[in-house]
Amino acid sequence: MHDAERLHRIDQLLHERRVVPRAEMLKELGVSLATFKRDLAYLRDRFNAPIEYDRERGGYCFGQQGTGPRYALPGLWFSEAEVAALLTMSQLLQELDSNLLTPHIQPLVARIDTILGAGKVSSEELRRRIRITRAGARPPSNHLFPGIGLALLQRRQVHIRYYGRARDDTTERTVSPQRLVHYRGNWYLDGWCHLRDDLRSFALDGILAMQTLDEPAQECDDATLDAFFSAGYGIFSGNAVRWARLRFSAERARWVSTEQWHSQQRGGFDENGRYVLELPYSDPRELLGDLLRHGSSVEVLDPPDMREMLRKELQAALSLNAG
């Protein structure tokens, strides 16, 4: 138990149990009598803690507050494990999108560093030991990200100029922001598109310009958002959901059987040790891309049109790379 955590635990025990016998206190803290006496002296000298030993009741307790500052432990006290977890979280956030988030979370990181103090795990050591690799990330514009986030939280509409890569076109549209989503290294804005009069997902790196409007955002409840954005596979959303049934080789099943492809997926092994995975999708593009990764280790059992799309993609790739 870290020093700060132990001091907090002494305070907690005395408040909860009123009187704590010496043996019970030592057992709870897991320290020697000498260490416990040093902790008591520190609490009394540094924080003016009115802790005393009551012989009649046979334990330590809070006595009458004497002269000087009133006793109180300053702020929140964290154990070293908790501080390490906070530092890990801050490091994840910084490496997730260093240019976007670092300026905003830096004050929090500085406070966590102060809390850690002289602990066994320094913040510098923790940052040196954590690495996050983001392949294929497309960072959005630094000056647009804070504005979109603020409009989302203030529940205001935004007018955006948006470049859609799928159609290779640029459109102007008004959007009521609903959620920011970080998916596979990239940021997306789920929102109600007033141009299409429907829910849409926008890649933030595709937003070329934005203006926050005075009009309040149109609200969509969580159930509606989940039904639209989480029903199908991956980032492609929609209400027209179909199910794919895939069969992976026994070798590839060692990995796929432990993976989460979709929250509603179903799976199981057949008699030959192959893994059959069933999952919903509303647009086949991302799912087909993931299947191509597995090459000859996956077979599309259903639906037939997806099986045909995969076959054509593989034939086109073979033709392109022939000779």
C-alpha positions in Angstrom: 0.0 0.0 0.0 1.4 3.4 -1.0 2.1 6.0 1.7 -0.7 8.4 0.6 -3.2 5.5 0.3 -2.2 4.3 3.8 -2.8 7.8 5.3 -6.2 7.9 3.7 -7.0 4.4 4.9 -6.2 5.4 8.6 -8.5 8.4 8.2 -11.2 6.1 6.7 -11.0 3.5 9.4 -11.2 6.0 12.3 -14.3 7.7 10.7 -16.1 4.4 10.0 -15.3 2.4 13.2 -14.8 5.3 15.7 -12.4 3.2 17.7 -9.8 0.9 16.1 -7.7 -1.5 18.2 -3.9 -1.4 17.4 -3.8 -5.0 16.2 -6.7 -4.4 13.9 -5.2 -1.2 12.5 -1.9 -2.9 11.8 -3.6 -5.8 10.1 -5.7 -3.5 7.9 -2.7 -1.5 6.9 -0.3 -4.4 6.5 2.6 -2.5 8.2 4.8 -2.7 11.3 4.1 -0.8 14.5 7.0 1.5 13.8 5.6 2.5 10.3 2.2 3.0 11.8 3.6 5.3 14.5 5.4 7.3 11.8 2.2 7.7 9.9 0.4 8.9 13.0 3.1 11.4 13.7 2.9 12.7 10.1 -0.9 13.1 10.3 -0.6 14.9 13.6 2.3 17.2 12.6 1.3 17.9 9.0 -2.5 17.9 9.1 -3.1 18.6 12.8 -5.0 15.3 13.1 -6.5 14.9 16.7 -5.8 11.1 16.7 -5.2 9.6 20.2 -5.1 6.2 21.9 -8.1 5.6 24.3 -7.0 3.1 26.9 -10.5 2.6 28.2 -11.9 1.7 24.8 -8.8 -0.1 23.8 -8.1 1.6 20.5 -7.2 4.7 18.4 -9.9 7.3 17.8 -10.4 11.0 17.0 -10.2 13.2 20.1 -11.1 16.9 20.5 -9.8 19.2 17.9 -7.0 21.3 19.5 -5.6 24.7 18.5 -4.4 25.4 15.0 -5.9 24.6 11.6 -8.9 22.2 11.5 -7.9 18.7 10.5 -8.7 17.6 7.0 -7.0 15.5 4.4 -6.4 17.6 1.2 -8.5 16.7 -1.8 -8.7 13.3 -3.2 -6.1 10.7 -2.4 -5.3 8.0 -5.0 -3.5 4.8 -4.6 -0.5 4.3 -6.8 -2.4 1.7 -8.9 -5.2 4.3 -9.4 -2.8 7.0 -10.4 -1.1 4.6 -12.8 -4.5 3.9 -14.3 -5.1 7.6 -14.7 -1.8 8.2 -16.3 -2.3 5.3 -18.7 -5.7 6.8 -19.7 -4.1 10.2 -20.3 -1.4 8.6 -22.4 -4.0 6.7 -24.4 -5.8 10.0 -25.0 -2.6 11.8 -26.0 -1.5 9.1 -28.4 -5.0 8.6 -29.7 -4.9 12.1 -31.4 -2.0 14.1 -30.0 -2.6 17.2 -32.1 -6.3 17.3 -31.3 -6.5 16.5 -27.6 -3.1 17.2 -26.0 -3.7 21.0 -25.5 -7.0 20.3 -23.7 -5.9 17.4 -21.5 -2.4 18.8 -20.6 -3.7 20.5 -17.4 -5.2 17.2 -16.3 -1.9 15.4 -17.0 0.0 17.9 -14.9 -2.4 17.4 -11.9 -2.0 13.6 -12.2 1.8 14.0 -12.2 1.5 16.0 -9.0 -0.7 13.4 -7.3 1.8 10.7 -8.3 4.5 12.6 -6.5 7.3 10.3 -5.3 5.6 7.0 -6.1 7.3 4.0 -7.4 5.9 4.5 -11.0 6.8 7.8 -12.5 4.7 9.4 -15.2 7.8 9.6 -17.5 8.4 5.8 -17.1 4.7 5.0 -17.8 4.7 7.1 -20.9 7.9 5.5 -22.1 6.3 2.0 -21.7 3.0 2.6 -23.5 2.9 2.8 -27.3 -0.1 3.0 -29.6 0.2 2.4 -33.3 -2.5 4.0 -35.5 -2.2 2.6 -39.0 -4.4 4.3 -41.6 -5.6 7.1 -39.4 -6.9 10.3 -41.2 -6.7 13.1 -38.7 -9.3 15.8 -39.1 -8.5 19.5 -39.2 -7.2 20.8 -35.9 -9.2 24.0 -36.0 -12.5 22.3 -36.8 -12.4 19.5 -34.1 -13.0 21.8 -31.0 -15.8 23.7 -32.8 -17.6 20.5 -33.7 -17.2 19.1 -30.2 -18.5 22.3 -28.6 -21.5 22.4 -30.9 -22.3 18.8 -30.0 -22.3 19.5 -26.3 -24.1 22.9 -26.6 -26.7 21.1 -28.8 -26.5 23.5 -31.7 -26.8 22.9 -35.4 -23.7 23.2 -37.7 -23.5 24.1 -41.3 -20.7 22.1 -43.0 -19.0 21.8 -46.4 -18.4 18.1 -46.8 -16.3 16.0 -49.2 -17.7 12.5 -49.6 -15.0 10.1 -50.9 -17.4 7.4 -52.0 -19.0 9.7 -54.6 -16.1 12.1 -55.0 -18.3 15.1 -54.5 -18.6 18.1 -52.2 -21.9 19.2 -50.7 -23.2 21.9 -48.3 -25.5 20.7 -45.6 -26.9 21.5 -42.1 -26.4 18.9 -39.5 -27.7 18.4 -35.9 -24.8 16.7 -34.1 -25.7 13.6 -32.1 -22.4 11.8 -31.3 -18.7 11.8 -31.9 -17.3 8.4 -32.7 -13.7 7.2 -32.8 -13.6 4.1 -35.0 -10.6 2.3 -36.4 -8.3 5.2 -35.8 -10.6 7.8 -37.4 -13.2 10.3 -36.1 -16.8 10.4 -37.3 -19.8 12.6 -36.5 -23.2 10.9 -36.2 -25.9 13.5 -36.9 -29.3 14.3 -38.3 -28.7 15.6 -41.8 -31.3 18.3 -42.6 -30.5 18.0 -46.3 -31.3 14.3 -46.5 -33.9 14.4 -43.7 -32.3 11.4 -42.1 -29.5 10.2 -39.9 -26.0 10.1 -41.4 -22.4 9.5 -40.4 -19.7 12.0 -41.5 -16.0 11.4 -41.5 -14.5 14.4 -39.7 -11.5 14.5 -42.0 -14.1 15.0 -44.8 -15.5 18.2 -43.2 -13.7 21.0 -45.1 -15.4 23.9 -43.3 -18.0 24.4 -40.6 -20.1 27.1 -39.0 -22.0 26.8 -35.7 -25.6 28.1 -36.0 -27.9 29.6 -33.4 -30.6 27.0 -34.1 -30.9 24.2 -31.5 -30.0 20.7 -32.7 -32.7 18.3 -33.5 -32.7 15.6 -30.8 -32.7 11.9 -31.5 -33.0 9.5 -28.5 -30.4 6.8 -27.8 -32.6 4.0 -28.9 -33.1 5.6 -32.4 -29.4 6.2 -32.7 -28.4 2.7 -31.7 -31.0 1.2 -34.0 -29.6 3.1 -37.0 -25.9 3.2 -36.3 -25.3 0.0 -34.5 -27.6 -2.4 -36.3 -25.2 -3.1 -39.2 -21.6 -4.0 -39.5 -18.9 -1.4 -39.1 -19.2 2.3 -39.8 -21.8 1.9 -42.6 -25.3 2.3 -41.1 -28.9 2.0 -42.0 -32.2 0.4 -41.2 -32.1 -2.2 -44.0 -30.2 -5.0 -42.2 -29.2 -8.3 -43.7 -27.3 -11.2 -42.2 -24.1 -12.7 -43.4 -23.0 -16.3 -42.6 -19.2 -16.9 -42.9 -17.1 -20.0 -42.4 -13.4 -19.7 -41.4 -10.8 -22.4 -41.7 -9.8 -24.3 -38.6 -6.5 -22.5 -38.5 -8.0 -19.0 -38.8 -10.7 -20.0 -36.3 -8.1 -19.8 -33.5 -8.2 -16.0 -33.9 -11.7 -15.3 -35.3 -13.6 -17.3 -32.6 -12.2 -14.9 -29.9 -12.9 -11.7 -31.9 -15.8 -9.3 -31.5 -17.0 -8.3 -35.0 -20.4 -7.1 -34.0 -22.4 -6.9 -30.7 -25.2 -9.2 -32.1 -22.9 -11.8 -33.8 -23.5 -15.5 -33.4 -20.9 -18.2 -33.9 -19.9 -21.8 -33.3 -17.6 -24.5 -34.5 -18.6 -27.2 -37.0 -17.6 -30.9 -36.9 -14.3 -30.1 -38.8 -13.1 -27.4 -36.4 -14.1 -24.6 -38.7 -15.8 -21.5 -37.2 -19.1 -20.3 -38.6 -19.8 -16.6 -37.8 -23.2 -14.9 -38.4 -23.5 -11.1 -38.2 -25.7 -8.3 -39.5 -24.8 -5.7 -42.0 -26.5 -2.9 -43.9 -23.8 -2.0 -46.4 -21.4 -4.8 -47.6 -18.4 -2.6 -48.4 -16.5 -2.7 -45.0 -17.4 -6.3 -44.4 -16.1 -7.3 -47.8 -12.9 -5.4 -47.1 -12.4 -7.3 -43.9 -13.1 -10.7 -45.6 -10.5 -10.0 -48.2 -7.9 -9.8 -45.4 -8.6 -13.5 -44.7 -8.2 -14.6 -48.3 -8.6 -18.3 -48.8 -9.3 -18.8 -45.1 -12.9 -17.6 -45.3 -16.0 -18.7 -47.3 -19.2 -16.7 -47.6 -22.1 -19.2 -47.1 -24.9 -16.6 -47.2 -26.1 -14.4 -48.8 -25.4 -15.5 -52.4 -25.0 -11.9 -53.7 -22.3 -11.2 -51.1 -20.5 -14.4 -52.1 -20.6 -13.3 -55.7 -19.3 -9.8 -54.8 -16.3 -11.4 -52.9 -15.6 -13.7 -55.8 -15.5 -10.8 -58.3 -13.2 -8.8 -56.0 -10.8 -11.8 -55.7 -10.9 -12.4 -59.5 -10.2 -8.7 -60.1 -7.3 -8.7 -57.7 -5.9 -11.8 -59.3 -6.2 -10.3 -62.8 -4.6 -7.1 -61.6 -1.6 -8.9 -60.1 -1.3 -11.7 -62.8 2.1 -12.1 -64.5 
